[in-house]
Amino acid sequence: MPYTDRHWHDFFENCGRPELAQDPRFAGIATRTENSSELYQLLAAIMRTRTTAEWIKLLDRIEVPNGPVASLETLIDDPHLAAVDSSR
């Protein structure tokens, strides 16, 4: 999840939507907040363009905090839960 202005700028530049990095609606925290509904609609559409693995690789490279979201079906095979013995 991009948090800082740099995160958002780098995200837009690297996800194929460089024009959004210059869009005044998303230039700073105040304007992103004012336009959060539109921002999250754009973000949802952008995120559908790649796999989770592709996003993790890109976001790691540009140093944007990220992590996969598990579904109920995938939690059974989650390596972290297995490592901490979630049955207790």
PyMOL commands that place a pseudoatom at each C-alpha (Angstrom):
pseudoatom trace, name=CA, resn=MET, resi=1, chain=A, elem=C, hetatm=0, pos=[0.000, 0.000, 0.000]
pseudoatom trace, name=CA, resn=PRO, resi=2, chain=A, elem=C, hetatm=0, pos=[1.541, 3.303, -1.016]
pseudoatom trace, name=CA, resn=TYR, resi=3, chain=A, elem=C, hetatm=0, pos=[1.611, 5.715, 1.938]
pseudoatom trace, name=CA, resn=THR, resi=4, chain=A, elem=C, hetatm=0, pos=[3.938, 8.606, 1.218]
pseudoatom trace, name=CA, resn=ASP, resi=5, chain=A, elem=C, hetatm=0, pos=[3.955, 11.004, -1.701]
pseudoatom trace, name=CA, resn=ARG, resi=6, chain=A, elem=C, hetatm=0, pos=[7.087, 9.221, -2.970]
pseudoatom trace, name=CA, resn=HIS, resi=7, chain=A, elem=C, hetatm=0, pos=[5.370, 5.833, -2.715]
pseudoatom trace, name=CA, resn=TRP, resi=8, chain=A, elem=C, hetatm=0, pos=[2.409, 7.039, -4.753]
pseudoatom trace, name=CA, resn=HIS, resi=9, chain=A, elem=C, hetatm=0, pos=[4.593, 8.769, -7.339]
pseudoatom trace, name=CA, resn=ASP, resi=10, chain=A, elem=C, hetatm=0, pos=[6.782, 5.683, -7.775]
pseudoatom trace, name=CA, resn=PHE, resi=11, chain=A, elem=C, hetatm=0, pos=[3.736, 3.398, -7.871]
pseudoatom trace, name=CA, resn=PHE, resi=12, chain=A, elem=C, hetatm=0, pos=[2.058, 5.393, -10.643]
pseudoatom trace, name=CA, resn=GLU, resi=13, chain=A, elem=C, hetatm=0, pos=[5.306, 5.691, -12.597]
pseudoatom trace, name=CA, resn=ASN, resi=14, chain=A, elem=C, hetatm=0, pos=[5.955, 1.944, -12.427]
pseudoatom trace, name=CA, resn=CYS, resi=15, chain=A, elem=C, hetatm=0, pos=[2.468, 0.514, -12.885]
pseudoatom trace, name=CA, resn=GLY, resi=16, chain=A, elem=C, hetatm=0, pos=[1.897, 1.921, -16.341]
pseudoatom trace, name=CA, resn=ARG, resi=17, chain=A, elem=C, hetatm=0, pos=[-0.028, 5.032, -15.296]
pseudoatom trace, name=CA, resn=PRO, resi=18, chain=A, elem=C, hetatm=0, pos=[2.674, 7.760, -15.165]
pseudoatom trace, name=CA, resn=GLU, resi=19, chain=A, elem=C, hetatm=0, pos=[0.123, 10.489, -15.896]
pseudoatom trace, name=CA, resn=LEU, resi=20, chain=A, elem=C, hetatm=0, pos=[-1.442, 9.887, -12.476]
pseudoatom trace, name=CA, resn=ALA, resi=21, chain=A, elem=C, hetatm=0, pos=[1.854, 10.837, -10.796]
pseudoatom trace, name=CA, resn=GLN, resi=22, chain=A, elem=C, hetatm=0, pos=[1.311, 14.371, -12.144]
pseudoatom trace, name=CA, resn=ASP, resi=23, chain=A, elem=C, hetatm=0, pos=[-2.437, 14.498, -11.489]
pseudoatom trace, name=CA, resn=PRO, resi=24, chain=A, elem=C, hetatm=0, pos=[-3.147, 17.249, -8.917]
pseudoatom trace, name=CA, resn=ARG, resi=25, chain=A, elem=C, hetatm=0, pos=[-5.924, 15.111, -7.376]
pseudoatom trace, name=CA, resn=PHE, resi=26, chain=A, elem=C, hetatm=0, pos=[-3.310, 12.627, -6.191]
pseudoatom trace, name=CA, resn=ALA, resi=27, chain=A, elem=C, hetatm=0, pos=[-0.245, 14.863, -5.676]
pseudoatom trace, name=CA, resn=GLY, resi=28, chain=A, elem=C, hetatm=0, pos=[-0.356, 15.050, -1.884]
pseudoatom trace, name=CA, resn=ILE, resi=29, chain=A, elem=C, hetatm=0, pos=[-2.000, 13.528, 1.151]
pseudoatom trace, name=CA, resn=ALA, resi=30, chain=A, elem=C, hetatm=0, pos=[-4.686, 16.228, 1.357]
pseudoatom trace, name=CA, resn=THR, resi=31, chain=A, elem=C, hetatm=0, pos=[-5.772, 15.923, -2.265]
pseudoatom trace, name=CA, resn=ARG, resi=32, chain=A, elem=C, hetatm=0, pos=[-5.546, 12.112, -2.205]
pseudoatom trace, name=CA, resn=THR, resi=33, chain=A, elem=C, hetatm=0, pos=[-7.807, 12.136, 0.843]
pseudoatom trace, name=CA, resn=GLU, resi=34, chain=A, elem=C, hetatm=0, pos=[-10.275, 14.479, -0.853]
pseudoatom trace, name=CA, resn=ASN, resi=35, chain=A, elem=C, hetatm=0, pos=[-10.317, 12.189, -3.884]
pseudoatom trace, name=CA, resn=SER, resi=36, chain=A, elem=C, hetatm=0, pos=[-9.978, 8.862, -2.077]
pseudoatom trace, name=CA, resn=SER, resi=37, chain=A, elem=C, hetatm=0, pos=[-13.052, 7.254, -3.664]
pseudoatom trace, name=CA, resn=GLU, resi=38, chain=A, elem=C, hetatm=0, pos=[-11.750, 7.914, -7.151]
pseudoatom trace, name=CA, resn=LEU, resi=39, chain=A, elem=C, hetatm=0, pos=[-8.206, 6.962, -6.136]
pseudoatom trace, name=CA, resn=TYR, resi=40, chain=A, elem=C, hetatm=0, pos=[-9.298, 3.587, -4.771]
pseudoatom trace, name=CA, resn=GLN, resi=41, chain=A, elem=C, hetatm=0, pos=[-11.430, 2.886, -7.847]
pseudoatom trace, name=CA, resn=LEU, resi=42, chain=A, elem=C, hetatm=0, pos=[-8.367, 3.551, -10.012]
pseudoatom trace, name=CA, resn=LEU, resi=43, chain=A, elem=C, hetatm=0, pos=[-6.221, 1.452, -7.703]
pseudoatom trace, name=CA, resn=ALA, resi=44, chain=A, elem=C, hetatm=0, pos=[-8.654, -1.478, -7.894]
pseudoatom trace, name=CA, resn=ALA, resi=45, chain=A, elem=C, hetatm=0, pos=[-8.579, -1.366, -11.702]
pseudoatom trace, name=CA, resn=ILE, resi=46, chain=A, elem=C, hetatm=0, pos=[-4.788, -1.108, -11.794]
pseudoatom trace, name=CA, resn=MET, resi=47, chain=A, elem=C, hetatm=0, pos=[-4.306, -4.004, -9.375]
pseudoatom trace, name=CA, resn=ARG, resi=48, chain=A, elem=C, hetatm=0, pos=[-6.313, -6.331, -11.629]
pseudoatom trace, name=CA, resn=THR, resi=49, chain=A, elem=C, hetatm=0, pos=[-3.695, -5.928, -14.377]
pseudoatom trace, name=CA, resn=ARG, resi=50, chain=A, elem=C, hetatm=0, pos=[-1.055, -8.196, -12.747]
pseudoatom trace, name=CA, resn=THR, resi=51, chain=A, elem=C, hetatm=0, pos=[-0.787, -11.243, -10.561]
pseudoatom trace, name=CA, resn=THR, resi=52, chain=A, elem=C, hetatm=0, pos=[-0.086, -11.017, -6.844]
pseudoatom trace, name=CA, resn=ALA, resi=53, chain=A, elem=C, hetatm=0, pos=[3.449, -12.315, -7.442]
pseudoatom trace, name=CA, resn=GLU, resi=54, chain=A, elem=C, hetatm=0, pos=[4.063, -9.645, -10.095]
pseudoatom trace, name=CA, resn=TRP, resi=55, chain=A, elem=C, hetatm=0, pos=[2.822, -6.897, -7.769]
pseudoatom trace, name=CA, resn=ILE, resi=56, chain=A, elem=C, hetatm=0, pos=[4.957, -8.106, -4.884]
pseudoatom trace, name=CA, resn=LYS, resi=57, chain=A, elem=C, hetatm=0, pos=[8.043, -8.096, -7.116]
pseudoatom trace, name=CA, resn=LEU, resi=58, chain=A, elem=C, hetatm=0, pos=[7.325, -4.581, -8.416]
pseudoatom trace, name=CA, resn=LEU, resi=59, chain=A, elem=C, hetatm=0, pos=[6.369, -3.116, -5.044]
pseudoatom trace, name=CA, resn=ASP, resi=60, chain=A, elem=C, hetatm=0, pos=[9.415, -4.645, -3.357]
pseudoatom trace, name=CA, resn=ARG, resi=61, chain=A, elem=C, hetatm=0, pos=[11.630, -3.169, -6.074]
pseudoatom trace, name=CA, resn=ILE, resi=62, chain=A, elem=C, hetatm=0, pos=[10.230, 0.351, -5.600]
pseudoatom trace, name=CA, resn=GLU, resi=63, chain=A, elem=C, hetatm=0, pos=[10.144, -0.061, -1.799]
pseudoatom trace, name=CA, resn=VAL, resi=64, chain=A, elem=C, hetatm=0, pos=[6.391, 0.252, -1.302]
pseudoatom trace, name=CA, resn=PRO, resi=65, chain=A, elem=C, hetatm=0, pos=[5.081, -1.736, 1.693]
pseudoatom trace, name=CA, resn=ASN, resi=66, chain=A, elem=C, hetatm=0, pos=[3.047, -4.708, 0.533]
pseudoatom trace, name=CA, resn=GLY, resi=67, chain=A, elem=C, hetatm=0, pos=[1.902, -8.213, 1.258]
pseudoatom trace, name=CA, resn=PRO, resi=68, chain=A, elem=C, hetatm=0, pos=[-0.527, -10.716, -0.177]
pseudoatom trace, name=CA, resn=VAL, resi=69, chain=A, elem=C, hetatm=0, pos=[-4.063, -10.958, 1.133]
pseudoatom trace, name=CA, resn=ALA, resi=70, chain=A, elem=C, hetatm=0, pos=[-5.006, -14.554, 1.894]
pseudoatom trace, name=CA, resn=SER, resi=71, chain=A, elem=C, hetatm=0, pos=[-8.403, -15.980, 1.110]
pseudoatom trace, name=CA, resn=LEU, resi=72, chain=A, elem=C, hetatm=0, pos=[-10.102, -18.392, 3.485]
pseudoatom trace, name=CA, resn=GLU, resi=73, chain=A, elem=C, hetatm=0, pos=[-9.197, -21.207, 1.106]
pseudoatom trace, name=CA, resn=THR, resi=74, chain=A, elem=C, hetatm=0, pos=[-5.475, -20.351, 1.062]
pseudoatom trace, name=CA, resn=LEU, resi=75, chain=A, elem=C, hetatm=0, pos=[-5.141, -19.891, 4.822]
pseudoatom trace, name=CA, resn=ILE, resi=76, chain=A, elem=C, hetatm=0, pos=[-4.999, -23.678, 5.302]
pseudoatom trace, name=CA, resn=ASP, resi=77, chain=A, elem=C, hetatm=0, pos=[-1.690, -23.779, 3.414]
pseudoatom trace, name=CA, resn=ASP, resi=78, chain=A, elem=C, hetatm=0, pos=[-0.234, -20.538, 4.811]
pseudoatom trace, name=CA, resn=PRO, resi=79, chain=A, elem=C, hetatm=0, pos=[3.444, -21.145, 5.701]
pseudoatom trace, name=CA, resn=HIS, resi=80, chain=A, elem=C, hetatm=0, pos=[3.413, -18.657, 8.587]
pseudoatom trace, name=CA, resn=LEU, resi=81, chain=A, elem=C, hetatm=0, pos=[0.397, -20.234, 10.257]
pseudoatom trace, name=CA, resn=ALA, resi=82, chain=A, elem=C, hetatm=0, pos=[1.971, -23.670, 9.882]
pseudoatom trace, name=CA, resn=ALA, resi=83, chain=A, elem=C, hetatm=0, pos=[5.201, -22.373, 11.413]
pseudoatom trace, name=CA, resn=VAL, resi=84, chain=A, elem=C, hetatm=0, pos=[3.458, -20.955, 14.490]
pseudoatom trace, name=CA, resn=ASP, resi=85, chain=A, elem=C, hetatm=0, pos=[1.133, -23.948, 14.931]
pseudoatom trace, name=CA, resn=SER, resi=86, chain=A, elem=C, hetatm=0, pos=[-2.199, -22.168, 14.498]
pseudoatom trace, name=CA, resn=SER, resi=87, chain=A, elem=C, hetatm=0, pos=[-4.089, -25.186, 15.840]
pseudoatom trace, name=CA, resn=ARG, resi=88, chain=A, elem=C, hetatm=0, pos=[-3.527, -24.088, 19.436]
for i in range(1, 88): cmd.bond("trace and resi %d" % i, "trace and resi %d" % (i + 1))
show_as sticks, trace
zoom trace
